Amino acid sequence: MAQTTTEVSKLLERALSLSVEEQEALAESLISNLGGKVDEGVGAAWEAEVAKRIAELDSGNAKTISWEECVGG
């Protein structure tokens, strides 16, 4: 895995502030721009995970925390 740079950390922080739908669209765009480097099984697993997490959020079964809580700020 590549080392996380300051720029990547800033982008991640901004991405995590997006709605679930926006995060999903962003993730799909990033994956599709990897030039075929993603195994199809990984893509299917990612889609299943995203669907599961959206269902958990929609049902109220997921506990969310703010970015500040997550990073201790």
PDB file of N, H, CA, C and O in Angstrom:
ATOM      1  N   MET A   1       0.841  -1.175   0.000  1.00  0.00           N
ATOM      2  CA  MET A   1       0.000   0.000   0.000  1.00  0.00           C
ATOM      3  C   MET A   1       0.885   1.237   0.000  1.00  0.00           C
ATOM      4  O   MET A   1       1.920   1.272   0.666  1.00  0.00           O
ATOM      5  N   ALA A   2       0.472   2.247  -0.750  1.00  0.00           N
ATOM      6  H   ALA A   2      -0.369   2.219  -1.290  1.00  0.00           H
ATOM      7  CA  ALA A   2       1.245   3.473  -0.854  1.00  0.00           C
ATOM      8  C   ALA A   2       1.195   4.255   0.457  1.00  0.00           C
ATOM      9  O   ALA A   2       0.230   4.175   1.217  1.00  0.00           O
ATOM     10  N   GLN A   3       2.255   5.006   0.693  1.00  0.00           N
ATOM     11  H   GLN A   3       3.039   5.071   0.076  1.00  0.00           H
ATOM     12  CA  GLN A   3       2.315   5.833   1.893  1.00  0.00           C
ATOM     13  C   GLN A   3       1.311   6.974   1.780  1.00  0.00           C
ATOM     14  O   GLN A   3       1.153   7.553   0.705  1.00  0.00           O
ATOM     15  N   THR A   4       0.639   7.300   2.862  1.00  0.00           N
ATOM     16  H   THR A   4       0.767   6.830   3.735  1.00  0.00           H
ATOM     17  CA  THR A   4      -0.332   8.387   2.868  1.00  0.00           C
ATOM     18  C   THR A   4       0.401   9.711   3.030  1.00  0.00           C
ATOM     19  O   THR A   4       1.141   9.911   3.993  1.00  0.00           O
ATOM     20  N   THR A   5       0.187  10.609   2.077  1.00  0.00           N
ATOM     21  H   THR A   5      -0.414  10.446   1.294  1.00  0.00           H
ATOM     22  CA  THR A   5       0.798  11.927   2.135  1.00  0.00           C
ATOM     23  C   THR A   5      -0.163  12.908   2.803  1.00  0.00           C
ATOM     24  O   THR A   5      -1.326  12.585   3.044  1.00  0.00           O
ATOM     25  N   THR A   6       0.328  14.089   3.094  1.00  0.00           N
ATOM     26  H   THR A   6       1.273  14.352   2.898  1.00  0.00           H
ATOM     27  CA  THR A   6      -0.513  15.131   3.679  1.00  0.00           C
ATOM     28  C   THR A   6      -1.668  15.454   2.746  1.00  0.00           C
ATOM     29  O   THR A   6      -2.799  15.639   3.195  1.00  0.00           O
ATOM     30  N   GLU A   7      -1.388  15.522   1.440  1.00  0.00           N
ATOM     31  H   GLU A   7      -0.469  15.372   1.075  1.00  0.00           H
ATOM     32  CA  GLU A   7      -2.439  15.825   0.467  1.00  0.00           C
ATOM     33  C   GLU A   7      -3.513  14.749   0.477  1.00  0.00           C
ATOM     34  O   GLU A   7      -4.703  15.060   0.430  1.00  0.00           O
ATOM     35  N   VAL A   8      -3.102  13.478   0.539  1.00  0.00           N
ATOM     36  H   VAL A   8      -2.136  13.225   0.578  1.00  0.00           H
ATOM     37  CA  VAL A   8      -4.071  12.381   0.579  1.00  0.00           C
ATOM     38  C   VAL A   8      -4.897  12.469   1.864  1.00  0.00           C
ATOM     39  O   VAL A   8      -6.108  12.255   1.831  1.00  0.00           O
ATOM     40  N   SER A   9      -4.275  12.771   2.965  1.00  0.00           N
ATOM     41  H   SER A   9      -3.291  12.945   2.992  1.00  0.00           H
ATOM     42  CA  SER A   9      -5.001  12.903   4.231  1.00  0.00           C
ATOM     43  C   SER A   9      -6.040  14.017   4.161  1.00  0.00           C
ATOM     44  O   SER A   9      -7.155  13.862   4.660  1.00  0.00           O
ATOM     45  N   LYS A  10      -5.673  15.146   3.539  1.00  0.00           N
ATOM     46  H   LYS A  10      -4.767  15.271   3.134  1.00  0.00           H
ATOM     47  CA  LYS A  10      -6.616  16.258   3.384  1.00  0.00           C
ATOM     48  C   LYS A  10      -7.780  15.844   2.489  1.00  0.00           C
ATOM     49  O   LYS A  10      -8.934  16.146   2.792  1.00  0.00           O
ATOM     50  N   LEU A  11      -7.482  15.154   1.386  1.00  0.00           N
ATOM     51  H   LEU A  11      -6.544  14.909   1.140  1.00  0.00           H
ATOM     52  CA  LEU A  11      -8.540  14.693   0.492  1.00  0.00           C
ATOM     53  C   LEU A  11      -9.465  13.709   1.197  1.00  0.00           C
ATOM     54  O   LEU A  11     -10.684  13.769   1.035  1.00  0.00           O
ATOM     55  N   LEU A  12      -8.886  12.807   1.977  1.00  0.00           N
ATOM     56  H   LEU A  12      -7.896  12.757   2.109  1.00  0.00           H
ATOM     57  CA  LEU A  12      -9.690  11.834   2.708  1.00  0.00           C
ATOM     58  C   LEU A  12     -10.609  12.531   3.699  1.00  0.00           C
ATOM     59  O   LEU A  12     -11.782  12.176   3.814  1.00  0.00           O
ATOM     60  N   GLU A  13     -10.098  13.497   4.399  1.00  0.00           N
ATOM     61  H   GLU A  13      -9.145  13.785   4.306  1.00  0.00           H
ATOM     62  CA  GLU A  13     -10.918  14.234   5.356  1.00  0.00           C
ATOM     63  C   GLU A  13     -12.099  14.897   4.647  1.00  0.00           C
ATOM     64  O   GLU A  13     -13.226  14.856   5.140  1.00  0.00           O
ATOM     65  N   ARG A  14     -11.836  15.503   3.497  1.00  0.00           N
ATOM     66  H   ARG A  14     -10.920  15.536   3.097  1.00  0.00           H
ATOM     67  CA  ARG A  14     -12.929  16.132   2.736  1.00  0.00           C
ATOM     68  C   ARG A  14     -13.901  15.090   2.219  1.00  0.00           C
ATOM     69  O   ARG A  14     -15.113  15.302   2.251  1.00  0.00           O
ATOM     70  N   ALA A  15     -13.381  13.957   1.738  1.00  0.00           N
ATOM     71  H   ALA A  15     -12.396  13.785   1.712  1.00  0.00           H
ATOM     72  CA  ALA A  15     -14.243  12.899   1.202  1.00  0.00           C
ATOM     73  C   ALA A  15     -15.154  12.340   2.282  1.00  0.00           C
ATOM     74  O   ALA A  15     -16.318  12.042   2.012  1.00  0.00           O
ATOM     75  N   LEU A  16     -14.655  12.194   3.481  1.00  0.00           N
ATOM     76  H   LEU A  16     -13.710  12.437   3.701  1.00  0.00           H
ATOM     77  CA  LEU A  16     -15.458  11.641   4.570  1.00  0.00           C
ATOM     78  C   LEU A  16     -16.569  12.589   5.021  1.00  0.00           C
ATOM     79  O   LEU A  16     -17.502  12.170   5.706  1.00  0.00           O
ATOM     80  N   SER A  17     -16.472  13.860   4.643  1.00  0.00           N
ATOM     81  H   SER A  17     -15.714  14.200   4.087  1.00  0.00           H
ATOM     82  CA  SER A  17     -17.526  14.806   4.994  1.00  0.00           C
ATOM     83  C   SER A  17     -18.666  14.794   3.969  1.00  0.00           C
ATOM     84  O   SER A  17     -19.691  15.443   4.177  1.00  0.00           O
ATOM     85  N   LEU A  18     -18.492  14.063   2.872  1.00  0.00           N
ATOM     86  H   LEU A  18     -17.659  13.536   2.704  1.00  0.00           H
ATOM     87  CA  LEU A  18     -19.527  13.956   1.846  1.00  0.00           C
ATOM     88  C   LEU A  18     -20.650  13.046   2.313  1.00  0.00           C
ATOM     89  O   LEU A  18     -20.490  12.272   3.257  1.00  0.00           O
ATOM     90  N   SER A  19     -21.780  13.148   1.642  1.00  0.00           N
ATOM     91  H   SER A  19     -21.909  13.776   0.875  1.00  0.00           H
ATOM     92  CA  SER A  19     -22.881  12.225   1.929  1.00  0.00           C
ATOM     93  C   SER A  19     -22.464  10.823   1.502  1.00  0.00           C
ATOM     94  O   SER A  19     -21.499  10.655   0.757  1.00  0.00           O
ATOM     95  N   VAL A  20     -23.189   9.829   1.971  1.00  0.00           N
ATOM     96  H   VAL A  20     -23.973   9.965   2.576  1.00  0.00           H
ATOM     97  CA  VAL A  20     -22.888   8.444   1.616  1.00  0.00           C
ATOM     98  C   VAL A  20     -22.956   8.264   0.108  1.00  0.00           C
ATOM     99  O   VAL A  20     -22.107   7.595  -0.481  1.00  0.00           O
ATOM    100  N   GLU A  21     -23.963   8.858  -0.515  1.00  0.00           N
ATOM    101  H   GLU A  21     -24.653   9.402  -0.036  1.00  0.00           H
ATOM    102  CA  GLU A  21     -24.118   8.739  -1.962  1.00  0.00           C
ATOM    103  C   GLU A  21     -22.942   9.371  -2.696  1.00  0.00           C
ATOM    104  O   GLU A  21     -22.455   8.820  -3.683  1.00  0.00           O
ATOM    105  N   GLU A  22     -22.483  10.531  -2.215  1.00  0.00           N
ATOM    106  H   GLU A  22     -22.880  10.979  -1.413  1.00  0.00           H
ATOM    107  CA  GLU A  22     -21.339  11.199  -2.829  1.00  0.00           C
ATOM    108  C   GLU A  22     -20.063  10.387  -2.623  1.00  0.00           C
ATOM    109  O   GLU A  22     -19.225  10.308  -3.521  1.00  0.00           O
ATOM    110  N   GLN A  23     -19.914   9.782  -1.441  1.00  0.00           N
ATOM    111  H   GLN A  23     -20.596   9.846  -0.712  1.00  0.00           H
ATOM    112  CA  GLN A  23     -18.745   8.944  -1.192  1.00  0.00           C
ATOM    113  C   GLN A  23     -18.732   7.736  -2.123  1.00  0.00           C
ATOM    114  O   GLN A  23     -17.686   7.351  -2.645  1.00  0.00           O
ATOM    115  N   GLU A  24     -19.912   7.142  -2.324  1.00  0.00           N
ATOM    116  H   GLU A  24     -20.762   7.455  -1.900  1.00  0.00           H
ATOM    117  CA  GLU A  24     -20.020   5.995  -3.215  1.00  0.00           C
ATOM    118  C   GLU A  24     -19.631   6.380  -4.634  1.00  0.00           C
ATOM    119  O   GLU A  24     -18.884   5.656  -5.293  1.00  0.00           O
ATOM    120  N   ALA A  25     -20.132   7.515  -5.108  1.00  0.00           N
ATOM    121  H   ALA A  25     -20.739   8.103  -4.574  1.00  0.00           H
ATOM    122  CA  ALA A  25     -19.805   7.975  -6.463  1.00  0.00           C
ATOM    123  C   ALA A  25     -18.314   8.256  -6.590  1.00  0.00           C
ATOM    124  O   ALA A  25     -17.704   7.931  -7.609  1.00  0.00           O
ATOM    125  N   LEU A  26     -17.729   8.855  -5.566  1.00  0.00           N
ATOM    126  H   LEU A  26     -18.224   9.119  -4.738  1.00  0.00           H
ATOM    127  CA  LEU A  26     -16.302   9.139  -5.578  1.00  0.00           C
ATOM    128  C   LEU A  26     -15.481   7.856  -5.607  1.00  0.00           C
ATOM    129  O   LEU A  26     -14.526   7.732  -6.374  1.00  0.00           O
ATOM    130  N   ALA A  27     -15.864   6.912  -4.768  1.00  0.00           N
ATOM    131  H   ALA A  27     -16.640   7.013  -4.146  1.00  0.00           H
ATOM    132  CA  ALA A  27     -15.143   5.632  -4.728  1.00  0.00           C
ATOM    133  C   ALA A  27     -15.222   4.922  -6.071  1.00  0.00           C
ATOM    134  O   ALA A  27     -14.222   4.388  -6.552  1.00  0.00           O
ATOM    135  N   GLU A  28     -16.401   4.913  -6.678  1.00  0.00           N
ATOM    136  H   GLU A  28     -17.213   5.347  -6.287  1.00  0.00           H
ATOM    137  CA  GLU A  28     -16.554   4.272  -7.983  1.00  0.00           C
ATOM    138  C   GLU A  28     -15.683   4.955  -9.029  1.00  0.00           C
ATOM    139  O   GLU A  28     -15.060   4.286  -9.853  1.00  0.00           O
ATOM    140  N   SER A  29     -15.636   6.283  -9.000  1.00  0.00           N
ATOM    141  H   SER A  29     -16.142   6.827  -8.330  1.00  0.00           H
ATOM    142  CA  SER A  29     -14.813   7.027  -9.956  1.00  0.00           C
ATOM    143  C   SER A  29     -13.331   6.716  -9.771  1.00  0.00           C
ATOM    144  O   SER A  29     -12.604   6.499 -10.740  1.00  0.00           O
ATOM    145  N   LEU A  30     -12.897   6.697  -8.522  1.00  0.00           N
ATOM    146  H   LEU A  30     -13.487   6.873  -7.734  1.00  0.00           H
ATOM    147  CA  LEU A  30     -11.487   6.406  -8.252  1.00  0.00           C
ATOM    148  C   LEU A  30     -11.116   4.996  -8.697  1.00  0.00           C
ATOM    149  O   LEU A  30     -10.072   4.783  -9.313  1.00  0.00           O
ATOM    150  N   ILE A  31     -11.974   4.045  -8.380  1.00  0.00           N
ATOM    151  H   ILE A  31     -12.822   4.218  -7.879  1.00  0.00           H
ATOM    152  CA  ILE A  31     -11.703   2.655  -8.759  1.00  0.00           C
ATOM    153  C   ILE A  31     -11.682   2.506 -10.270  1.00  0.00           C
ATOM    154  O   ILE A  31     -10.814   1.823 -10.814  1.00  0.00           O
ATOM    155  N   SER A  32     -12.626   3.137 -10.953  1.00  0.00           N
ATOM    156  H   SER A  32     -13.331   3.692 -10.511  1.00  0.00           H
ATOM    157  CA  SER A  32     -12.684   2.999 -12.408  1.00  0.00           C
ATOM    158  C   SER A  32     -11.492   3.656 -13.093  1.00  0.00           C
ATOM    159  O   SER A  32     -11.150   3.299 -14.220  1.00  0.00           O
ATOM    160  N   ASN A  33     -10.863   4.609 -12.425  1.00  0.00           N
ATOM    161  H   ASN A  33     -11.142   4.899 -11.509  1.00  0.00           H
ATOM    162  CA  ASN A  33      -9.703   5.285 -13.010  1.00  0.00           C
ATOM    163  C   ASN A  33      -8.379   4.600 -12.696  1.00  0.00           C
ATOM    164  O   ASN A  33      -7.319   5.138 -13.015  1.00  0.00           O
ATOM    165  N   LEU A  34      -8.420   3.431 -12.080  1.00  0.00           N
ATOM    166  H   LEU A  34      -9.281   2.994 -11.821  1.00  0.00           H
ATOM    167  CA  LEU A  34      -7.191   2.706 -11.796  1.00  0.00           C
ATOM    168  C   LEU A  34      -6.673   1.949 -13.023  1.00  0.00           C
ATOM    169  O   LEU A  34      -5.632   1.296 -12.959  1.00  0.00           O
ATOM    170  N   GLY A  35      -7.390   2.037 -14.118  1.00  0.00           N
ATOM    171  H   GLY A  35      -8.236   2.567 -14.170  1.00  0.00           H
ATOM    172  CA  GLY A  35      -6.937   1.428 -15.349  1.00  0.00           C
ATOM    173  C   GLY A  35      -6.981  -0.085 -15.342  1.00  0.00           C
ATOM    174  O   GLY A  35      -6.077  -0.730 -15.873  1.00  0.00           O
ATOM    175  N   GLY A  36      -8.003  -0.658 -14.758  1.00  0.00           N
ATOM    176  H   GLY A  36      -8.738  -0.134 -14.327  1.00  0.00           H
ATOM    177  CA  GLY A  36      -8.138  -2.111 -14.774  1.00  0.00           C
ATOM    178  C   GLY A  36      -7.266  -2.830 -13.768  1.00  0.00           C
ATOM    179  O   GLY A  36      -7.124  -4.050 -13.846  1.00  0.00           O
ATOM    180  N   LYS A  37      -6.684  -2.118 -12.833  1.00  0.00           N
ATOM    181  H   LYS A  37      -6.800  -1.127 -12.769  1.00  0.00           H
ATOM    182  CA  LYS A  37      -5.806  -2.740 -11.839  1.00  0.00           C
ATOM    183  C   LYS A  37      -6.559  -3.404 -10.696  1.00  0.00           C
ATOM    184  O   LYS A  37      -5.949  -4.043  -9.839  1.00  0.00           O
ATOM    185  N   VAL A  38      -7.887  -3.255 -10.678  1.00  0.00           N
ATOM    186  H   VAL A  38      -8.382  -2.736 -11.374  1.00  0.00           H
ATOM    187  CA  VAL A  38      -8.684  -3.816  -9.589  1.00  0.00           C
ATOM    188  C   VAL A  38      -9.269  -5.148 -10.031  1.00  0.00           C
ATOM    189  O   VAL A  38      -9.901  -5.237 -11.084  1.00  0.00           O
ATOM    190  N   ASP A  39      -9.059  -6.167  -9.239  1.00  0.00           N
ATOM    191  H   ASP A  39      -8.545  -6.095  -8.384  1.00  0.00           H
ATOM    192  CA  ASP A  39      -9.633  -7.487  -9.481  1.00  0.00           C
ATOM    193  C   ASP A  39     -11.153  -7.377  -9.411  1.00  0.00           C
ATOM    194  O   ASP A  39     -11.684  -6.696  -8.533  1.00  0.00           O
ATOM    195  N   GLU A  40     -11.853  -8.036 -10.320  1.00  0.00           N
ATOM    196  H   GLU A  40     -11.422  -8.589 -11.033  1.00  0.00           H
ATOM    197  CA  GLU A  40     -13.321  -7.974 -10.338  1.00  0.00           C
ATOM    198  C   GLU A  40     -13.932  -8.418  -9.001  1.00  0.00           C
ATOM    199  O   GLU A  40     -14.942  -7.860  -8.572  1.00  0.00           O
ATOM    200  N   GLY A  41     -13.338  -9.401  -8.350  1.00  0.00           N
ATOM    201  H   GLY A  41     -12.517  -9.854  -8.699  1.00  0.00           H
ATOM    202  CA  GLY A  41     -13.838  -9.852  -7.056  1.00  0.00           C
ATOM    203  C   GLY A  41     -13.768  -8.753  -6.011  1.00  0.00           C
ATOM    204  O   GLY A  41     -14.638  -8.648  -5.146  1.00  0.00           O
ATOM    205  N   VAL A  42     -12.737  -7.942  -6.095  1.00  0.00           N
ATOM    206  H   VAL A  42     -12.030  -8.027  -6.797  1.00  0.00           H
ATOM    207  CA  VAL A  42     -12.590  -6.833  -5.155  1.00  0.00           C
ATOM    208  C   VAL A  42     -13.688  -5.803  -5.413  1.00  0.00           C
ATOM    209  O   VAL A  42     -14.285  -5.275  -4.475  1.00  0.00           O
ATOM    210  N   GLY A  43     -13.947  -5.522  -6.687  1.00  0.00           N
ATOM    211  H   GLY A  43     -13.461  -5.951  -7.449  1.00  0.00           H
ATOM    212  CA  GLY A  43     -15.001  -4.566  -7.017  1.00  0.00           C
ATOM    213  C   GLY A  43     -16.352  -5.028  -6.518  1.00  0.00           C
ATOM    214  O   GLY A  43     -17.118  -4.236  -5.969  1.00  0.00           O
ATOM    215  N   ALA A  44     -16.654  -6.308  -6.703  1.00  0.00           N
ATOM    216  H   ALA A  44     -16.032  -6.952  -7.149  1.00  0.00           H
ATOM    217  CA  ALA A  44     -17.929  -6.863  -6.247  1.00  0.00           C
ATOM    218  C   ALA A  44     -18.011  -6.818  -4.723  1.00  0.00           C
ATOM    219  O   ALA A  44     -19.062  -6.502  -4.166  1.00  0.00           O
ATOM    220  N   ALA A  45     -16.917  -7.131  -4.056  1.00  0.00           N
ATOM    221  H   ALA A  45     -16.063  -7.388  -4.508  1.00  0.00           H
ATOM    222  CA  ALA A  45     -16.890  -7.098  -2.591  1.00  0.00           C
ATOM    223  C   ALA A  45     -17.089  -5.673  -2.087  1.00  0.00           C
ATOM    224  O   ALA A  45     -17.789  -5.451  -1.098  1.00  0.00           O
ATOM    225  N   TRP A  46     -16.472  -4.707  -2.769  1.00  0.00           N
ATOM    226  H   TRP A  46     -15.903  -4.888  -3.572  1.00  0.00           H
ATOM    227  CA  TRP A  46     -16.620  -3.308  -2.380  1.00  0.00           C
ATOM    228  C   TRP A  46     -18.081  -2.876  -2.529  1.00  0.00           C
ATOM    229  O   TRP A  46     -18.635  -2.239  -1.634  1.00  0.00           O
ATOM    230  N   GLU A  47     -18.700  -3.220  -3.652  1.00  0.00           N
ATOM    231  H   GLU A  47     -18.249  -3.738  -4.380  1.00  0.00           H
ATOM    232  CA  GLU A  47     -20.094  -2.856  -3.874  1.00  0.00           C
ATOM    233  C   GLU A  47     -21.001  -3.466  -2.803  1.00  0.00           C
ATOM    234  O   GLU A  47     -21.927  -2.809  -2.327  1.00  0.00           O
ATOM    235  N   ALA A  48     -20.738  -4.712  -2.424  1.00  0.00           N
ATOM    236  H   ALA A  48     -19.986  -5.246  -2.810  1.00  0.00           H
ATOM    237  CA  ALA A  48     -21.533  -5.362  -1.384  1.00  0.00           C
ATOM    238  C   ALA A  48     -21.341  -4.666  -0.037  1.00  0.00           C
ATOM    239  O   ALA A  48     -22.300  -4.483   0.712  1.00  0.00           O
ATOM    240  N   GLU A  49     -20.109  -4.283   0.266  1.00  0.00           N
ATOM    241  H   GLU A  49     -19.330  -4.432  -0.343  1.00  0.00           H
ATOM    242  CA  GLU A  49     -19.818  -3.601   1.527  1.00  0.00           C
ATOM    243  C   GLU A  49     -20.503  -2.238   1.581  1.00  0.00           C
ATOM    244  O   GLU A  49     -21.079  -1.863   2.602  1.00  0.00           O
ATOM    245  N   VAL A  50     -20.436  -1.507   0.483  1.00  0.00           N
ATOM    246  H   VAL A  50     -19.968  -1.812  -0.347  1.00  0.00           H
ATOM    247  CA  VAL A  50     -21.081  -0.195   0.426  1.00  0.00           C
ATOM    248  C   VAL A  50     -22.591  -0.342   0.635  1.00  0.00           C
ATOM    249  O   VAL A  50     -23.190   0.407   1.405  1.00  0.00           O
ATOM    250  N   ALA A  51     -23.198  -1.307  -0.053  1.00  0.00           N
ATOM    251  H   ALA A  51     -22.711  -1.916  -0.679  1.00  0.00           H
ATOM    252  CA  ALA A  51     -24.641  -1.535   0.091  1.00  0.00           C
ATOM    253  C   ALA A  51     -24.994  -1.885   1.531  1.00  0.00           C
ATOM    254  O   ALA A  51     -26.000  -1.410   2.058  1.00  0.00           O
ATOM    255  N   LYS A  52     -24.164  -2.721   2.176  1.00  0.00           N
ATOM    256  H   LYS A  52     -23.347  -3.107   1.748  1.00  0.00           H
ATOM    257  CA  LYS A  52     -24.400  -3.113   3.568  1.00  0.00           C
ATOM    258  C   LYS A  52     -24.325  -1.900   4.486  1.00  0.00           C
ATOM    259  O   LYS A  52     -25.162  -1.728   5.372  1.00  0.00           O
ATOM    260  N   ARG A  53     -23.313  -1.058   4.268  1.00  0.00           N
ATOM    261  H   ARG A  53     -22.632  -1.198   3.549  1.00  0.00           H
ATOM    262  CA  ARG A  53     -23.152   0.114   5.132  1.00  0.00           C
ATOM    263  C   ARG A  53     -24.277   1.121   4.937  1.00  0.00           C
ATOM    264  O   ARG A  53     -24.742   1.725   5.904  1.00  0.00           O
ATOM    265  N   ILE A  54     -24.717   1.306   3.699  1.00  0.00           N
ATOM    266  H   ILE A  54     -24.339   0.815   2.914  1.00  0.00           H
ATOM    267  CA  ILE A  54     -25.835   2.213   3.443  1.00  0.00           C
ATOM    268  C   ILE A  54     -27.091   1.698   4.148  1.00  0.00           C
ATOM    269  O   ILE A  54     -27.826   2.475   4.755  1.00  0.00           O
ATOM    270  N   ALA A  55     -27.334   0.392   4.068  1.00  0.00           N
ATOM    271  H   ALA A  55     -26.737  -0.240   3.574  1.00  0.00           H
ATOM    272  CA  ALA A  55     -28.497  -0.199   4.730  1.00  0.00           C
ATOM    273  C   ALA A  55     -28.408  -0.007   6.246  1.00  0.00           C
ATOM    274  O   ALA A  55     -29.413   0.281   6.895  1.00  0.00           O
ATOM    275  N   GLU A  56     -27.214  -0.166   6.808  1.00  0.00           N
ATOM    276  H   GLU A  56     -26.398  -0.400   6.281  1.00  0.00           H
ATOM    277  CA  GLU A  56     -27.037   0.031   8.250  1.00  0.00           C
ATOM    278  C   GLU A  56     -27.310   1.481   8.643  1.00  0.00           C
ATOM    279  O   GLU A  56     -27.930   1.738   9.675  1.00  0.00           O
ATOM    280  N   LEU A  57     -26.853   2.428   7.827  1.00  0.00           N
ATOM    281  H   LEU A  57     -26.349   2.219   6.988  1.00  0.00           H
ATOM    282  CA  LEU A  57     -27.111   3.836   8.098  1.00  0.00           C
ATOM    283  C   LEU A  57     -28.598   4.144   7.991  1.00  0.00           C
ATOM    284  O   LEU A  57     -29.176   4.795   8.862  1.00  0.00           O
ATOM    285  N   ASP A  58     -29.214   3.663   6.899  1.00  0.00           N
ATOM    286  H   ASP A  58     -28.744   3.135   6.192  1.00  0.00           H
ATOM    287  CA  ASP A  58     -30.639   3.924   6.681  1.00  0.00           C
ATOM    288  C   ASP A  58     -31.515   3.341   7.781  1.00  0.00           C
ATOM    289  O   ASP A  58     -32.532   3.935   8.139  1.00  0.00           O
ATOM    290  N   SER A  59     -31.137   2.191   8.318  1.00  0.00           N
ATOM    291  H   SER A  59     -30.311   1.708   8.027  1.00  0.00           H
ATOM    292  CA  SER A  59     -31.942   1.537   9.352  1.00  0.00           C
ATOM    293  C   SER A  59     -31.674   2.098  10.748  1.00  0.00           C
ATOM    294  O   SER A  59     -32.408   1.804  11.692  1.00  0.00           O
ATOM    295  N   GLY A  60     -30.627   2.901  10.871  1.00  0.00           N
ATOM    296  H   GLY A  60     -30.031   3.140  10.104  1.00  0.00           H
ATOM    297  CA  GLY A  60     -30.273   3.452  12.182  1.00  0.00           C
ATOM    298  C   GLY A  60     -29.425   2.511  13.014  1.00  0.00           C
ATOM    299  O   GLY A  60     -29.168   2.792  14.185  1.00  0.00           O
ATOM    300  N   ASN A  61     -28.981   1.395  12.438  1.00  0.00           N
ATOM    301  H   ASN A  61     -29.190   1.167  11.487  1.00  0.00           H
ATOM    302  CA  ASN A  61     -28.171   0.426  13.180  1.00  0.00           C
ATOM    303  C   ASN A  61     -26.693   0.794  13.245  1.00  0.00           C
ATOM    304  O   ASN A  61     -25.941   0.179  14.000  1.00  0.00           O
ATOM    305  N   ALA A  62     -26.267   1.782  12.471  1.00  0.00           N
ATOM    306  H   ALA A  62     -26.878   2.282  11.858  1.00  0.00           H
ATOM    307  CA  ALA A  62     -24.861   2.182  12.480  1.00  0.00           C
ATOM    308  C   ALA A  62     -24.687   3.399  13.376  1.00  0.00           C
ATOM    309  O   ALA A  62     -25.480   4.338  13.317  1.00  0.00           O
ATOM    310  N   LYS A  63     -23.664   3.383  14.194  1.00  0.00           N
ATOM    311  H   LYS A  63     -23.019   2.620  14.242  1.00  0.00           H
ATOM    312  CA  LYS A  63     -23.351   4.540  15.026  1.00  0.00           C
ATOM    313  C   LYS A  63     -22.319   5.363  14.270  1.00  0.00           C
ATOM    314  O   LYS A  63     -21.261   4.852  13.902  1.00  0.00           O
ATOM    315  N   THR A  64     -22.621   6.620  14.040  1.00  0.00           N
ATOM    316  H   THR A  64     -23.481   7.035  14.339  1.00  0.00           H
ATOM    317  CA  THR A  64     -21.682   7.491  13.346  1.00  0.00           C
ATOM    318  C   THR A  64     -20.982   8.392  14.351  1.00  0.00           C
ATOM    319  O   THR A  64     -21.515   8.704  15.415  1.00  0.00           O
ATOM    320  N   ILE A  65     -19.769   8.801  13.984  1.00  0.00           N
ATOM    321  H   ILE A  65     -19.336   8.547  13.119  1.00  0.00           H
ATOM    322  CA  ILE A  65     -19.019   9.748  14.797  1.00  0.00           C
ATOM    323  C   ILE A  65     -18.478  10.830  13.886  1.00  0.00           C
ATOM    324  O   ILE A  65     -18.301  10.605  12.689  1.00  0.00           O
ATOM    325  N   SER A  66     -18.217  11.986  14.433  1.00  0.00           N
ATOM    326  H   SER A  66     -18.361  12.169  15.405  1.00  0.00           H
ATOM    327  CA  SER A  66     -17.680  13.088  13.642  1.00  0.00           C
ATOM    328  C   SER A  66     -16.204  12.836  13.355  1.00  0.00           C
ATOM    329  O   SER A  66     -15.553  12.042  14.034  1.00  0.00           O
ATOM    330  N   TRP A  67     -15.690  13.520  12.346  1.00  0.00           N
ATOM    331  H   TRP A  67     -16.219  14.165  11.794  1.00  0.00           H
ATOM    332  CA  TRP A  67     -14.273  13.414  12.001  1.00  0.00           C
ATOM    333  C   TRP A  67     -13.421  13.814  13.206  1.00  0.00           C
ATOM    334  O   TRP A  67     -12.399  13.184  13.479  1.00  0.00           O
ATOM    335  N   GLU A  68     -13.838  14.858  13.926  1.00  0.00           N
ATOM    336  H   GLU A  68     -14.668  15.370  13.703  1.00  0.00           H
ATOM    337  CA  GLU A  68     -13.080  15.324  15.078  1.00  0.00           C
ATOM    338  C   GLU A  68     -12.951  14.237  16.147  1.00  0.00           C
ATOM    339  O   GLU A  68     -11.889  14.062  16.744  1.00  0.00           O
ATOM    340  N   GLU A  69     -14.053  13.508  16.379  1.00  0.00           N
ATOM    341  H   GLU A  69     -14.916  13.650  15.894  1.00  0.00           H
ATOM    342  CA  GLU A  69     -14.008  12.401  17.343  1.00  0.00           C
ATOM    343  C   GLU A  69     -13.061  11.313  16.856  1.00  0.00           C
ATOM    344  O   GLU A  69     -12.321  10.721  17.641  1.00  0.00           O
ATOM    345  N   CYS A  70     -13.093  11.059  15.564  1.00  0.00           N
ATOM    346  H   CYS A  70     -13.695  11.540  14.926  1.00  0.00           H
ATOM    347  CA  CYS A  70     -12.295   9.992  14.980  1.00  0.00           C
ATOM    348  C   CYS A  70     -10.797  10.270  15.116  1.00  0.00           C
ATOM    349  O   CYS A  70     -10.027   9.371  15.452  1.00  0.00           O
ATOM    350  N   VAL A  71     -10.388  11.503  14.857  1.00  0.00           N
ATOM    351  H   VAL A  71     -11.013  12.233  14.583  1.00  0.00           H
ATOM    352  CA  VAL A  71      -8.971  11.850  14.872  1.00  0.00           C
ATOM    353  C   VAL A  71      -8.537  12.466  16.194  1.00  0.00           C
ATOM    354  O   VAL A  71      -7.371  12.819  16.368  1.00  0.00           O
ATOM    355  N   GLY A  72      -9.465  12.591  17.110  1.00  0.00           N
ATOM    356  H   GLY A  72     -10.413  12.304  16.968  1.00  0.00           H
ATOM    357  CA  GLY A  72      -9.117  13.099  18.431  1.00  0.00           C
ATOM    358  C   GLY A  72      -8.972  14.606  18.498  1.00  0.00           C
ATOM    359  O   GLY A  72      -8.306  15.129  19.391  1.00  0.00           O
ATOM    360  N   GLY A  73      -9.588  15.306  17.563  1.00  0.00           N
ATOM    361  H   GLY A  73     -10.129  14.881  16.837  1.00  0.00           H
ATOM    362  CA  GLY A  73      -9.463  16.773  17.524  1.00  0.00           C
ATOM    363  C   GLY A  73     -10.555  17.407  18.220  1.00  0.00           C
ATOM    364  O   GLY A  73     -10.613  18.635  18.289  1.00  0.00           O
TER     365      GLY A  73
END
